[in-house]
């Protein structure tokens, strides 16, 4: 099977052949100008990742690297049908939803002495153990718990068998290249391979794989093993909020047919 186009080339190919989504160049320029105004702020600097949120680890060590790998492995599908009814996790006096509910649950487990970031633990974790760790403080449970359980066991087993049980060993193998680390991740961990065939071409987003590389870069402040010389080669991550923002900012436009379908689903 042929290798997929890179995320950047996939984006170009899809944009060229898309029937219902178009790029507005003027809107792109306005969005770029808006981002340029923000880029100088500390939040967007290489050291801003750790200070961006109180749940992010602050230490630059192996344990924190494995924390990042764990949460990025489980970073999918936190969608709730309504704002009033969703999974919430309470931690240190605050309630967290979405991705941050996962981070809060992981930190709570660590505080309770559960070695959830240790591959030797989660490679053999039971479904009931994971349900306890990711328990919600509402009657809405963490979505796709069975899928998260399967991904966790598979990923932990691979990490143990191929990389000595630590994601830091993957980072050390990349020779300070973001692209090489990206390839190590997608070639060895199946759950990170978000690929598809579009108009006869294999394309990819590598959303979580790129997020993982960027998070490691932010955690380690672009230093030592994470001094990636090609960090700028990563693309924008294909989060579901991104198209919403780009349409709002005028950088992207939907066809009337697509917009109608989206509104119908939203109104349901």
N, C-alpha and C positions, 0 to 999 in steps of 0.2 A: 504493500500500500504506500502511495506517495506521501511524503511529509506535507503537513498543512502549510499554507502561507503563514508568514509571521503575523502577529497581531496587527502591526502597522500596515503590512501589505494586504491583510485580510480586510481591514477597514477601507482601504482604497478600492479594492475589488468590489466589496459589497456596496459602497457608496456609488460606484460607477453603474452598477446593475440594478440598484434598488428601484422598485416601482412605486412605493408608497412613502418613502422618506427621501428628502432632498436636503442638500447643504446650501445655506445662504451665505455667500462669501462676505457680504457686508456685516451680517450678523456675527460671523466668526471673528471679524476684525474688532467689532465692538466688544465682544466677549473677551478677546485677547487683551484689549486695552484695560478692561475691568480687572482682569487677573494680574496684569502688570502693576497696577496700583496696590494690589494686596501682597505681592510676592516679597516685598521688603519687610513685611511684618514678621515678628519673631515666630508666630504660630506656623509660618510656612518655611522656616529655616530648617537646616538639617538637625538642629537640636530641639526643634519644636514638637517632634513626635511624642516624646516622653511627657512634656508639659501640657500637651493638647488635652489629655483626659486623666483624671485621677486614678482610673483603673489600670492604665498602662504601667508596666514595670519600669522602675527607675534605674536599676542597676544594669551595668554592661557586663553580664556574666553568662555562663552556659545555661544556668537555670532560666534566665530571662529569654534567651534564644529559644529554648524548648517551650516556654510559655507562648511565645509568638507563633511557633510552628503549630502547637495544639489548637489555639483559638482560630488561626487562619484555616486550618484543616476543617474546623467545624463552622466556619463562617459562611453559612448559606441558609436561605429561606427563613426569614423571621417575619414574614408578611402576616399581618392580622386583618381580619375582615372589617373590623371597626376599631376606632380609636379607644372606645370605652371598654372593649372586651379583648384583652391581649395578655400575653405572658409577661409577668413582672417578677423581678427578683430583688428582694430587699437585701442591702448590704451596707453595714455601717451607717444606718440611719437614713439611707436613701433608697428610692425605688428606681430600677433600671429596666428599660424595654429594648426590644430589637437586639442588635449585635451586642450592646452593652449589658444586656441581661446574661448573655453567655459569659462575658468577661467577669461579671459580678459572681456568677455561679462558680466559675473556676477559682477565683480568689477566695471565695467562701470555703470551698473544698480544701484548698491549701491551708487555710487558717485552722481547719478542723483536723489537719494531719493526714489528709488523703493525698497521696502522691500522684495526682491526676496528670501532671505534666511529664511523668516518667513513663517512657515507652514500655518498659517491662511491666508496668501496672496496666496501662490502657490496652496493650496488645491482648490481654486476656480478661478484660473487664466484662462483667455480665450486664445484660440489659437492665436488670433491676438496680445494679450499682450506678449505672449511668443515669437512670431515671431519678435516683436519689440525689445525685450531684447536680443535675440540671432541673431540679424541682422548682416549680413556680409558686409564688405566693398568692396567686389567684387560681380560679378554677380552669384557666386556659393553660394547657401544658405547652412546653417547648415543642415547636413543630418538628415533624419528621424524626422522631426519636429513634425509631428502628433504623432508618438510613444513617443517622449520625453514629449509631452503635456499630454498624457494619463498616463504615468508613474508618472509624477509630481503630478497630481491631486490625483491619487490613494495613493501615498506615503504620501502626505501632509495630506490627510484625516485620514489615519491610525495613523500617528504621533500625530494628534490632539486628536483622539478618545482614543488611548491607552496609549500615553506617554506625555500627557500634552502639546503637540506641540513643544517639544524640544528633540533633539537626546541626549542631555546630560543626560536626565533621563534614556535612554537605557544604557548609559555608567555606570551610578551609580548602575543599577540593576545587572551588570555583576560580581560584587564582585571581581574585579581586575583579571578577567580571560579572556584572549583573546578568548578562545574557547567558553566560555559562551556568550560573546558578539556576536561572530559569529553566534551562534545558535539563539539568540534573533533576529538578523537581518534576517536570512533566514526563520525563522518560522513566522515572522510577516510581512515581506515585500516581496510580490511575485516576484517583478522585480529582486530580488537578487538571485533567485533560478535557477541557471544554472545547471540543471540536465538532464540526458539522460539515456537510456537503451543501454548497450553495452554487447554483448555476454551473454544476459540473466540477467545481473546484473545492478542495478541502480547505476550510478556513478555521480560524480559531480566535478566541478572545483571550484565553489564559488569564481570566479575571483574577481568581484567587492566587494563582501562581505569581503573577506580577505584584499583587498586593503583598504577598509573603516576602518577596525580594525587597520591596520598598520598605516594609516594616522592619526588616532586619537592618537595612541601611539606616533607618531612623533610630532604631534602638541603639545601635553601635556608633551612631553619630558620624557615619561615613569614615570610620577609622579602622586601622589594623586590618583584620580579615574582611571587613565590609567597606574598605576603601575602593569602591567600585569605580573604575575609570570610565565606564560606559553607562552610568546610572540614567543619563538623559535619554537613553535608547528605549526605556520603558514607555508605554503609551498610557493614556488616560484609562483608568479601570472602568470596565463596562458594568458599573453598578446600575440598578434600575432607576436610581435618582438622577443619574447623569442625563439620560435623554429628556427627562422631565425638565431639568434645568436648562438644557440647550434649546429646547423648544420655547421655554419661557423667555430666554434671552435672545431669541430670534436667530440662533445659529443653525437651527434645524427646523424643517417644516414637514408636517404630516399631510398626506392626501386627505381629501374630504372623507373618502371611504374608510380609511384607517381611523381617523378622528371619531367618526360615527361609532365604529366598533368599540373604541376605547371608552367613549362616553356611555355606551350601552352596558358595558361590563361594570363601570364605576357606579352607575345608577342601580345595578342589581344589588 
